[in-house]
Amino acid sequence: MDNFRGPVKTDCEELLGRFQATESVRYEQFVELWRGMDFSSIFHGKPEPNERRRFARVILSVVAPYFFPPYTFQIRVGGLYLLYGLFNTQLATPREKIRISLKDWKDVMQFQKDALNAKHYDVIYVFRKLLSDKAFYFTAMPTPLNFRIKREDGRKRKICEEFVDPPSRPQELVTTDVLEEIANVHEHYEGVKKAVFTEPDPNLNIVQQNLVPKLNSAVFTYSSWQMNRATSELQDAGEGPSNQESSSRAQLLASIKSKSYGQVIEASKSRRHRQAELVPAAGSDISPKVSSKKKRFPSLKTRTQLRFRTQGIEDEGSNLTRLWCLSAVKEEMEPEKKKKKFNWNPDKSSDPT
């Protein structure tokens, strides 16, 4: 059944994308899109009775993540409406329930609170209708775990970037409550400083004046810049790269080439004798140089001659080199003595006859 996850996810993102284009969270508009796409016929992909439950379980597991963070409030509302429609139009009997882990239930309760504060009563009705129908199956994990089987949630779930709000950490950190608290602390600090020192001391002016208005204006400037940047990226999405982007890409390629030429890769042990030398990146004629062959170690005779030549006695050195020969000197060689040979034929004169 896993081969159906991709097509189901594509259809769900198509429906949620159209719902996002309406810029509304009303259930009436979602129902119009649902009927226009005839989304209830998705369960007819597996009409066999023995496959209906498994197919419904796969579809609900694909749609359920759109009901949780990090998606926007409108996408989460669309995910809730989508779960409500799929739960009531499935072909399995009894109906397959929607898995919700305990760690996600806190986000669901916060979502209900936000919808109630914003007076989106149709969202509250759909959610409580699912609760009354016992459509949720509360579990410890989002996906079932089995013994000696790889976890199914180990797959990297790709998040649709179009359905996620841009990062706004400064706006989350610097809220209205935080600004009021900073203003109270700053006012208390100024009062204590005036009570301790009767005369103003310039060395104590560490904190900037008008800190809260400056911080608020900085956050507002950043949020406006972020919105302008997002709109400009959407406008330039269908166009080709501009001249500035082309120049930045060329600079990036040039820096990568300079780094690659400026580093020497360590060769393997069998090719260390062919290791390349370091070549500077600047210059038009860049060619990898290979170190010369290994020099032969000079022989004993050559080293002896060089030693005597450095001492300034070349003549003596040339004569003394004979001493290193394996053969002896001719003048010192003694004449060999002739050995007497044994006479195998004695003289006839010595014969007694």
C-alpha positions as MATLAB code, in Angstrom:
seq = 'MDNFRGPVKTDCEELLGRFQATESVRYEQFVELWRGMDFSSIFHGKPEPNERRRFARVILSVVAPYFFPPYTFQIRVGGLYLLYGLFNTQLATPREKIRISLKDWKDVMQFQKDALNAKHYDVIYVFRKLLSDKAFYFTAMPTPLNFRIKREDGRKRKICEEFVDPPSRPQELVTTDVLEEIANVHEHYEGVKKAVFTEPDPNLNIVQQNLVPKLNSAVFTYSSWQMNRATSELQDAGEGPSNQESSSRAQLLASIKSKSYGQVIEASKSRRHRQAELVPAAGSDISPKVSSKKKRFPSLKTRTQLRFRTQGIEDEGSNLTRLWCLSAVKEEMEPEKKKKKFNWNPDKSSDPT';
ca = [
       0.000    0.000    0.000;
       2.973    2.336    0.336;
       2.993    2.961   -3.400;
      -0.251    4.952   -2.995;
       1.296    7.508   -0.614;
       2.846    9.652   -3.333;
      -0.296   10.112   -5.487;
      -2.501   10.659   -2.417;
      -0.142   13.306   -1.086;
      -0.145   15.063   -4.457;
      -3.954   15.190   -4.546;
      -4.173   16.447   -0.967;
      -1.646   19.210   -1.585;
      -3.585   20.227   -4.690;
      -6.784   20.580   -2.671;
      -5.056   22.410    0.182;
      -3.330   24.726   -2.287;
      -6.659   25.752   -3.767;
      -8.056   26.263   -0.273;
      -5.051   28.444    0.602;
      -5.705   30.609   -2.460;
      -9.147   31.498   -1.097;
      -7.506   33.179    1.950;
     -10.377   32.014    4.123;
     -11.094   29.308    6.688;
     -14.815   28.952    6.023;
     -16.156   25.440    5.640;
     -18.477   26.421    2.798;
     -15.595   27.301    0.510;
     -13.796   24.066    1.349;
     -16.906   22.058    0.500;
     -17.098   23.751   -2.917;
     -13.505   22.748   -3.654;
     -14.152   19.221   -2.363;
     -17.135   18.758   -4.637;
     -15.381   20.383   -7.589;
     -12.522   17.880   -7.382;
     -14.895   14.985   -6.528;
     -12.486   14.094   -3.749;
     -14.748   11.490   -2.173;
     -14.077    9.147   -5.111;
     -10.523    8.658   -3.888;
     -11.607    5.570   -1.952;
     -12.702    3.857   -5.168;
      -9.070    3.193   -5.974;
      -9.285   -0.011   -3.909;
     -12.919   -1.193   -3.963;
     -12.081   -4.757   -2.813;
     -13.575   -5.455    0.616;
     -10.352   -6.919    2.016;
      -8.320   -3.863    0.945;
     -10.675   -1.041    1.950;
      -9.490   -0.766    5.553;
      -5.800   -0.789    4.731;
      -6.321    1.770    1.968;
      -8.310    4.057    4.275;
      -5.578    3.750    6.926;
      -2.931    4.823    4.410;
      -4.956    7.837    3.237;
      -5.654    9.059    6.783;
      -1.981    8.660    7.751;
      -0.965   10.808    4.765;
      -3.487   13.577    5.529;
      -3.037   13.692    9.326;
       0.337   15.601    9.345;
      -1.332   18.635    7.725;
      -3.363   19.062   10.911;
      -0.231   19.620   13.038;
       2.586   22.202   13.136;
       4.685   23.594   11.459;
       1.936   24.377    8.941;
       0.002   27.633    9.005;
      -3.345   28.030   10.706;
      -5.242   28.026    7.409;
      -3.536   24.825    6.219;
      -4.235   23.160    9.563;
      -7.899   24.128    9.227;
      -7.896   22.661    5.721;
      -6.289   19.488    7.089;
      -9.031   19.249    9.712;
     -11.745   19.663    7.080;
     -10.004   17.076    4.904;
      -9.866   14.553    7.740;
     -13.539   15.199    8.473;
     -14.532   14.553    4.872;
     -12.363   11.447    4.471;
     -13.551    9.964    7.739;
     -17.196   10.256    6.733;
     -16.801    9.089    3.106;
     -14.573    6.033    3.581;
     -15.878    2.655    2.441;
     -14.561    0.621    5.382;
     -17.070   -0.612    7.956;
     -16.605    0.059   10.829;
     -14.783    3.275   10.031;
     -11.036    3.511   10.297;
      -9.974    5.999   12.992;
      -7.447    8.829   12.827;
      -4.237    8.212   14.763;
      -3.127   11.030   17.066;
      -0.118   10.626   19.320;
      -0.063   12.019   22.823;
       2.737   14.443   21.994;
       0.567   16.009   19.256;
      -2.547   16.331   21.405;
      -1.179   19.435   23.155;
      -0.866   21.179   19.770;
      -4.431   20.154   18.929;
      -5.755   21.701   22.153;
      -3.855   24.932   21.445;
      -5.295   24.930   17.917;
      -8.811   24.626   19.325;
      -8.145   27.480   21.737;
      -6.853   29.746   18.948;
      -9.864   28.969   16.767;
     -12.218   29.726   19.644;
     -10.511   33.040   20.396;
     -10.758   34.002   16.712;
     -14.463   33.005   16.697;
     -14.092   30.415   13.917;
     -17.097   28.436   15.086;
     -17.263   26.225   12.005;
     -13.764   24.948   12.842;
     -14.838   24.264   16.436;
     -17.963   22.442   15.243;
     -16.030   20.137   12.873;
     -13.445   19.306   15.518;
     -15.998   18.545   18.238;
     -18.083   16.531   15.779;
     -15.066   14.292   15.193;
     -14.616   13.974   18.952;
     -18.239   12.998   19.449;
     -18.015   10.405   16.671;
     -14.907    8.957   18.370;
     -12.904    9.459   15.203;
      -9.538    9.801   16.973;
      -7.407    6.888   18.027;
      -5.005    8.065   20.750;
      -1.650    6.316   20.527;
       1.863    6.630   21.888;
       3.458    7.019   18.450;
       2.137    8.502   15.179;
       2.792    5.229   13.350;
       2.578    1.671   14.697;
       5.800    0.011   15.853;
       6.465   -3.707   15.419;
       9.116   -6.007   16.800;
      12.205   -6.420   14.579;
      10.712   -4.214   11.894;
      12.203   -0.902   10.866;
      10.269    2.113   12.075;
       7.950    3.439    9.395;
       8.312    7.006   10.623;
      12.036    6.775    9.882;
      11.315    8.049    6.402;
      12.158   11.688    5.979;
       8.834   13.462    5.660;
       9.067   16.253    3.143;
       7.320   19.431    4.259;
       5.648   21.568    1.636;
       7.338   24.959    1.947;
       4.332   26.770    0.476;
       2.200   25.776    3.462;
       4.676   26.908    6.122;
       5.063   30.432    7.477;
       8.473   32.058    6.944;
      10.720   31.988   10.028;
       9.754   34.817   12.364;
      11.816   34.266   15.463;
      12.253   37.993   16.303;
       8.482   38.516   16.238;
       8.002   35.483   18.491;
      10.629   36.606   20.986;
       9.753   40.305   21.120;
       6.046   40.224   21.924;
       3.831   42.870   23.534;
       4.189   41.300   26.969;
       7.963   41.257   26.653;
       8.028   44.935   25.646;
       5.841   45.888   28.620;
       8.099   43.958   30.975;
      11.212   45.613   29.563;
       9.584   49.041   29.920;
       8.728   48.358   33.587;
      12.239   47.141   34.373;
      13.778   50.131   32.631;
      11.540   52.566   34.528;
      12.397   50.884   37.833;
      16.099   51.033   37.004;
      15.930   54.760   36.276;
      14.052   55.383   39.538;
      16.601   53.476   41.630;
      19.466   55.277   39.940;
      17.962   58.689   40.737;
      17.295   57.684   44.350;
      20.876   56.539   44.954;
      22.686   59.380   43.169;
      21.483   62.911   43.750;
      23.602   64.268   40.943;
      23.495   62.595   37.517;
      26.635   60.644   36.738;
      27.480   60.196   33.031;
      29.268   56.926   33.800;
      25.961   55.318   34.773;
      24.261   55.927   31.417;
      24.831   52.370   30.268;
      21.328   51.573   29.046;
      20.153   53.389   25.956;
      17.333   55.876   26.284;
      14.028   55.004   24.623;
      15.008   51.332   24.546;
      11.501   49.933   24.110;
      10.501   52.126   21.129;
      13.798   51.391   19.388;
      13.375   47.641   19.892;
       9.803   47.734   18.639;
      10.765   49.716   15.542;
      13.652   47.318   14.790;
      11.331   44.300   14.913;
       8.768   46.074   12.740;
      11.460   46.995   10.187;
      12.664   43.391   10.033;
       9.150   42.002    9.554;
       8.410   44.491    6.769;
      11.695   43.632    5.039;
      10.864   39.945    5.291;
       7.446   40.455    3.728;
       8.874   42.563    0.892;
      11.504   39.940    0.211;
       8.892   37.171    0.075;
       6.744   39.133   -2.370;
       9.733   39.935   -4.581;
      10.701   36.247   -4.680;
       7.167   35.313   -5.717;
       7.225   37.921   -8.489;
      10.584   36.754   -9.802;
       9.686   33.061   -9.596;
       8.685   32.785  -13.255;
      11.505   34.919  -14.633;
      15.060   33.935  -15.428;
      18.076   34.823  -13.263;
      18.908   38.509  -13.142;
      22.291   40.079  -13.799;
      23.018   40.301  -10.096;
      22.287   36.601   -9.604;
      24.482   35.748  -12.596;
      27.374   37.783  -11.228;
      27.015   36.223   -7.781;
      26.991   32.757   -9.376;
      30.133   33.601  -11.351;
      31.867   34.821   -8.194;
      30.873   31.636   -6.406;
      32.305   29.471   -9.187;
      35.530   31.503   -9.204;
      35.956   31.064   -5.458;
      35.355   27.316   -5.740;
      37.982   27.039   -8.502;
      40.512   29.041   -6.529;
      40.009   26.819   -3.502;
      40.349   23.668   -5.588;
      43.613   24.854   -7.195;
      44.982   26.118   -3.893;
      44.717   22.764   -2.138;
      46.772   19.630   -2.674;
      45.050   16.333   -2.347;
      47.091   13.680   -0.606;
      47.901   10.906   -3.017;
      47.764    7.236   -2.231;
      50.850    5.382   -1.038;
      51.444    3.850   -4.457;
      51.409    7.305   -6.145;
      53.116    9.476   -3.579;
      56.089    9.889   -5.943;
      53.719   11.608   -8.429;
      52.173   13.997   -5.910;
      51.435   17.441   -7.340;
      53.052   20.578   -6.012;
      51.153   23.569   -4.644;
      50.335   26.071   -7.394;
      49.062   29.601   -6.625;
      45.523   30.323   -7.828;
      46.388   33.719   -9.366;
      47.702   33.835  -12.891;
      46.420   33.026  -16.332;
      48.615   30.004  -17.055;
      47.719   27.510  -14.340;
      49.180   24.086  -15.007;
      49.695   21.311  -12.484;
      53.404   20.657  -11.941;
      54.710   17.256  -11.097;
      57.759   16.871   -8.924;
      60.885   15.614  -10.654;
      62.115   12.064  -10.350;
      63.933   10.958   -7.245;
      67.643   11.806   -7.433;
      70.142    8.982   -7.258;
      72.312    8.945   -4.184;
      75.973    9.700   -5.170;
      78.410    6.846   -5.050;
      81.244    6.496   -2.553;
      83.830    7.512   -5.116;
      81.932   10.675   -6.048;
      81.479   11.659   -2.430;
      85.184   11.118   -1.725;
      86.220   13.263   -4.671;
      83.846   16.028   -3.641;
      85.189   15.964   -0.096;
      88.820   16.321   -1.181;
      87.994   18.999   -3.723;
      86.294   21.120   -1.078;
      89.488   20.875    0.991;
      91.634   22.160   -1.894;
      93.732   19.072   -2.477;
      92.460   17.848   -5.751;
      95.709   16.192   -6.819;
      96.118   14.225   -3.662;
      92.502   13.339   -3.730;
      92.763   11.927   -7.230;
      95.734    9.767   -6.181;
      94.285    8.681   -2.874;
      91.170    7.403   -4.500;
      93.172    4.328   -5.543;
      93.237    3.277   -1.948;
      89.550    2.594   -2.100;
      89.914    0.099   -4.929;
      89.518   -3.531   -4.131;
      92.760   -4.490   -5.878;
      96.126   -3.885   -4.235;
      98.712   -1.326   -5.414;
     101.142   -2.617   -8.021;
     104.263   -1.127   -6.395;
     103.525   -2.794   -3.120;
     102.824   -6.180   -4.601;
     105.562   -8.714   -3.751;
     106.842  -11.110   -6.433;
     105.374  -14.508   -6.103;
     107.747  -17.342   -5.224;
     107.904  -20.230   -7.605;
     106.769  -23.438   -6.071;
     108.681  -26.585   -6.728;
     106.740  -29.137   -8.615;
     106.848  -32.745   -7.710;
     108.877  -34.688  -10.255;
     106.829  -37.605  -11.313;
     109.509  -38.802  -13.769;
     112.762  -39.081  -11.916;
     115.980  -38.747  -13.904;
     117.276  -41.841  -15.594;
     120.686  -41.123  -14.278;
     119.558  -41.952  -10.870;
     118.589  -45.436  -11.995;
     120.992  -48.032  -10.286;
     121.093  -50.258  -13.330;
];
